[in-house]
Amino acid sequence: MTKNELEAEANRVIVGAKYLLELQGNFPAMFLVHHPREGWQNSQLPAGSQHLMNSGDAKREIFGFFRTLIRERGCDGAIFASDTWQMKLTTEGEKHLDEYQQHVDSGFAKLVQMGWAMREEALTISAQNKDDALLIVQPYRRLTSGIQLLAGRREWFPQANFGGRQKMFGDLRAENLGEHPDDPAR
C-alpha cells in the first residue's frame, strides 16, 4: 500500500461521505481495512451503536478490535472516517491563545459562549499504511442545495511519529496508543 494509493482511497471516502450526507443527512463512522490480495473492505458499526463513538472506553475497544484484525489478517492499510464537530478559533480567540489552553478541555460550548471559537462540522479521516499516517480534516457546510466542502487540512506523519487510539501499525505499546496505565483518570 503506497502513500498515493492510501490518499486516493481517502479521497474516495470524502466523495462517498459527501454523497451520504446529501442523501440521508448523516455519515456513520466508517472503518476500512486493506488486504494486499483482497483489496479494501468496509466495516461499519451495527445500526444503533453509533453513540459508542462518543465514549472513550468504547472507542478504545473498537480500535483495539481493528488493530487485532489488521495484525491477524496481514492488512497493509487502514482508514477511519467519521462525521465530527471541530472547533475553529475566531479572531477574538486568536487574541487569547495563552488563556485558550486553560479552557480547551471545557468543551466547545464554553469557548463558543466566550466568543473565542466557532463549531464547524467536518469529516475527520485517518489513513495509514505500515510506514505513514495521513490525517485529514475536511470541514463542510450544509446548504439547501447539498453539502459544500470547505478548505480542508491534510498532514502526513511517519508512522513512528503517529500515536493515539487510532494507531494501527508500528510500535503499538500502550503509551503510543494514548493509554497511560499509571493515570487514574483514564
C-alpha positions as CSV (number, residue, x, y, z in Angstrom):
1,M,0.0,0.0,0.0
2,T,1.7,3.2,-1.2
3,K,1.1,6.7,0.1
4,N,-0.6,7.6,-3.2
5,E,-2.9,4.6,-3.1
6,L,-3.8,5.4,0.5
7,E,-4.6,9.1,-0.3
8,A,-6.6,8.1,-3.3
9,E,-8.8,5.9,-1.2
10,A,-9.2,8.6,1.5
11,N,-10.3,11.0,-1.3
12,R,-12.9,8.4,-2.4
13,V,-14.1,8.2,1.2
14,I,-14.7,12.0,1.2
15,V,-16.7,11.8,-2.0
16,G,-18.8,9.0,-0.6
17,A,-19.3,10.7,2.7
18,K,-20.5,13.9,0.9
19,Y,-23.0,11.8,-1.1
20,L,-24.3,10.1,2.1
21,L,-24.6,13.4,3.9
22,E,-26.6,14.8,0.9
23,L,-28.7,11.6,0.5
24,Q,-29.5,10.7,4.1
25,G,-28.3,13.6,6.2
26,N,-25.6,11.7,8.1
27,F,-22.4,9.8,7.7
28,P,-21.9,6.8,10.0
29,A,-18.4,6.1,11.2
30,M,-16.5,4.0,8.5
31,F,-13.7,1.6,9.1
32,L,-11.8,0.3,6.0
33,V,-9.0,-2.2,6.0
34,H,-6.9,-3.2,3.1
35,H,-5.5,-6.6,2.4
36,P,-2.9,-6.9,-0.3
37,R,-4.8,-9.7,-2.2
38,E,-8.4,-8.8,-1.3
39,G,-8.4,-5.0,-1.6
40,W,-10.4,-2.6,0.6
41,Q,-13.1,-4.0,2.9
42,N,-15.6,-1.7,4.6
43,S,-17.0,-2.2,8.1
44,Q,-19.5,-0.1,10.0
45,L,-20.7,-0.2,13.5
46,P,-24.0,-2.1,13.8
47,A,-27.2,0.0,13.5
48,G,-28.0,1.8,16.7
49,S,-24.5,1.7,18.1
50,Q,-23.0,4.9,16.6
51,H,-23.3,6.5,20.0
52,L,-20.3,4.4,21.1
53,M,-18.1,6.7,19.1
54,N,-18.8,9.3,21.8
55,S,-17.3,7.1,24.5
56,G,-13.5,7.0,25.1
57,D,-13.7,3.5,26.6
58,A,-15.8,2.2,23.7
59,K,-13.5,3.7,21.1
60,R,-10.5,2.1,22.9
61,E,-12.2,-1.3,22.4
62,I,-13.4,-0.7,18.9
63,F,-9.9,0.5,17.7
64,G,-8.3,-2.4,19.6
65,F,-10.6,-4.8,17.7
66,F,-9.4,-3.3,14.4
67,R,-5.7,-3.4,15.4
68,T,-6.1,-7.2,16.1
69,L,-8.0,-7.7,12.9
70,I,-5.3,-5.9,10.9
71,R,-2.5,-7.9,12.5
72,E,-4.2,-11.3,12.2
73,R,-5.2,-10.8,8.6
74,G,-2.0,-9.2,7.4
75,C,-3.6,-6.0,6.3
76,D,-1.4,-3.2,4.9
77,G,-3.7,-0.2,5.1
78,A,-6.5,1.2,7.3
79,I,-8.8,4.2,7.0
80,F,-11.1,5.5,9.7
81,A,-13.6,8.2,8.9
82,S,-16.3,10.0,10.9
83,D,-18.5,13.0,10.9
84,T,-17.4,15.3,13.7
85,W,-17.6,18.7,15.2
86,Q,-14.4,20.7,15.0
87,M,-13.5,23.9,16.9
88,K,-12.3,26.8,14.8
89,L,-10.8,29.8,16.6
90,T,-12.3,33.2,16.0
91,T,-10.4,36.4,15.6
92,E,-11.1,37.1,19.2
93,G,-9.9,33.6,20.2
94,E,-6.6,34.2,18.4
95,K,-6.0,37.2,20.7
96,H,-6.2,34.9,23.8
97,L,-4.1,31.9,22.7
98,D,-2.3,31.6,26.1
99,E,-5.6,31.7,28.0
100,Y,-7.3,29.5,25.4
101,Q,-5.3,26.4,26.6
102,Q,-6.8,26.8,30.1
103,H,-10.3,26.4,28.7
104,V,-9.9,23.9,25.8
105,D,-10.9,20.9,27.9
106,S,-14.1,22.7,29.0
107,G,-15.6,21.9,25.6
108,F,-16.9,23.8,22.7
109,A,-19.8,25.4,24.4
110,K,-17.8,27.4,26.8
111,L,-15.3,28.6,24.1
112,V,-18.2,29.5,21.8
113,Q,-20.0,31.3,24.6
114,M,-16.8,33.3,25.2
115,G,-16.6,34.2,21.5
116,W,-13.3,32.5,21.1
117,A,-14.4,29.7,18.9
118,M,-17.0,28.5,16.4
119,R,-18.3,25.0,15.9
120,E,-17.8,23.6,12.4
121,E,-18.9,20.2,11.0
122,A,-16.1,18.2,9.5
123,L,-15.2,14.8,8.1
124,T,-12.2,13.5,10.1
125,I,-10.2,10.8,8.4
126,S,-7.0,8.9,9.5
127,A,-5.4,6.8,6.7
128,Q,-2.5,4.6,7.5
129,N,-0.1,2.1,6.0
130,K,2.9,0.4,7.7
131,D,5.1,3.5,7.2
132,D,2.9,6.6,7.1
133,A,-0.2,8.2,8.5
134,L,-2.4,10.8,6.9
135,L,-4.8,12.9,8.9
136,I,-7.5,14.8,7.0
137,V,-9.9,17.3,8.5
138,Q,-12.4,18.2,5.8
139,P,-14.9,20.9,7.0
140,Y,-18.2,21.2,5.3
141,R,-21.3,23.3,5.3
142,R,-24.9,22.1,4.9
143,L,-26.8,24.1,2.2
144,T,-30.3,23.6,0.9
145,S,-28.7,22.5,-2.4
146,G,-26.3,20.0,-0.8
147,I,-23.0,19.8,1.0
148,Q,-20.3,22.4,0.4
149,L,-16.8,21.1,1.1
150,L,-14.7,23.9,2.6
151,A,-10.9,24.3,2.7
152,G,-9.5,21.2,4.5
153,R,-6.3,20.3,6.2
154,R,-4.1,17.3,5.4
155,E,-1.0,16.3,7.2
156,W,1.3,13.3,6.7
157,F,3.3,11.8,9.6
158,P,5.9,9.0,9.6
159,Q,4.1,6.1,11.4
160,A,6.8,6.3,14.1
161,N,5.6,9.8,14.9
162,F,1.9,9.0,14.9
163,G,0.1,8.0,18.1
164,G,-3.3,7.7,19.7
165,R,-6.0,5.1,19.8
166,Q,-6.3,5.1,16.0
167,K,-2.7,4.0,15.5
168,M,-2.8,0.6,13.7
169,F,0.8,0.0,12.6
170,G,4.3,0.3,14.1
171,D,5.1,0.4,17.8
172,L,1.8,-0.4,19.4
173,R,2.8,-0.2,23.1
174,A,0.1,1.3,25.3
175,E,1.9,4.7,25.7
176,N,1.8,5.1,21.8
177,L,-1.9,4.4,21.8
178,G,-2.8,7.2,24.2
179,E,-3.0,4.8,27.1
180,H,-1.3,5.7,30.3
181,P,-1.6,2.8,32.7
182,D,-0.4,5.0,35.6
183,D,-3.0,7.7,35.0
184,P,-6.0,7.1,37.4
185,A,-8.2,9.5,35.2
186,R,-8.1,7.2,32.2
